[in-house]
């Protein structure tokens, strides 16, 4: 089915959006709209369902309607990279686009996931990335790959990339090894027998899978893998089985609210350089 905005009555007033599938759960409108209002910018921010293979068409249609830009969430961050006319060094290094700006001469993409992740981990867990031992579960996705690349750039000491299908992270692993030859890096599947031992040796465990979007979803890691010395960060910003398991184990833990906030601040400044949306966005999210 062709992409269309015709069935959205608010689309005529919208100038910014988050696109994804599913996207109804997104808190991005709740965060960005107060920032727009406080800055006196006459624009609405909406959540927009875009199906597989429709990202490029969506960009064309949003351009026609005068959109300023958009955020991109699951599962479109790789397609958005290909659909942009230009991407910056951050998006190129992180291998995905999560923020787009529709300039007069080009559609430009960047990625604020790594920035948002690093600032969220520091604010919520008190950790700085340089020198850390980090495990990322779900590294085969757009956010997981971006966070992995950012961790490598930030100087983590050890990086363990885990994915249900190990073949999906082999290219990422090779790329990171080439760019960061001194990095201690391993890739493995979720059923690998060495996973429990590697998890035990990590300081920070990060979930970037979609497990947790539904209340019935299981944890991406068995509860027995977690202990009280762990710091567990879930990029999903609702209570998840992983966070409940971390709490039960006595581990430090945080959900994705602050990552959403910090990547959103960076995205807003990409659209509106010199702006300061921090306070308004925190109010919108109830932080």
C-alpha positions, 0 to 999 in steps of 0.5 A: 500500500502506498504511503500516505498522510491523508488519513491523519487529520493533524498532518496538515499542521504537523511539521515534525514526526517520529516514524516507525512500526510500531510507533503508537507507544512513542513518548517523543510527541510528549517530549518534543511538543512542549519544547516547540511550544516553549520556543514559540515554534508554530509546529506540531509533532506527531507519531507516524506509522510507516510500513516496511519499505516505505521510508524513502516515500515517506521522506518525499511526502513529508518534504512535499508537506513542508516538514522540518524533519523527523525522528526515526525508530524501529525498524527504519534506522537502516533504511533511513540511512539509505534514504538520506541525500547526505549523512554526517560522520556520526551517522556514518560511523554508527551505521544508522540514522535516527534523526532527519532534517529536510533542508531546501537542498537535501535530506540530511541525516544524523544519529543521536542514539550514542550521544543520548545513551552516553549521557543517560548512563552517566546521569542515571547510573553514574558511569562514564564509558571510557574503560568500562566493560560493556555487553550489548544485547540486541546489537544487530538492530539500529540502536544496538549497532549505534550504541556499540559503535559509540561505545567503541569510539568512547573508549570502552575497555571491553565490548561484548556484542550479543544477538539472537542471530550471531551472523547479524552482528559479524559485519559490525564486529569486523568493522569495529575491530578494523576501526578500533584494533586495540578494543577487546571485542567479542560477538556471540549468539544468545545461546552461546555457552560462554555467555553467562561467564562473559556477562558476569565479568561485565560492568554494564549490561545494555538491552537494545532488543525490542523485548519489553515493548509488550508486557508479556515479553521475556527478559533478553537474558536469564535472570540468573545471569545478573548479580548485584555488581551489575549496572543494567540499562534497558533502552525501552522506557517502560517496566520490563522483565530485564529491569525486574530481574535486575532489581531482584538481583540487587543490581543498579538499573535504569530504563530508557527515559533519560536516553530518550530525553538526551537523544531528543535534545540532540535531535531538537538542536539538529533541527533548531541550532542554538536551542535549549529544550532540556527543561521543557522536555523533562517536564513533558516526560515527567522527569 
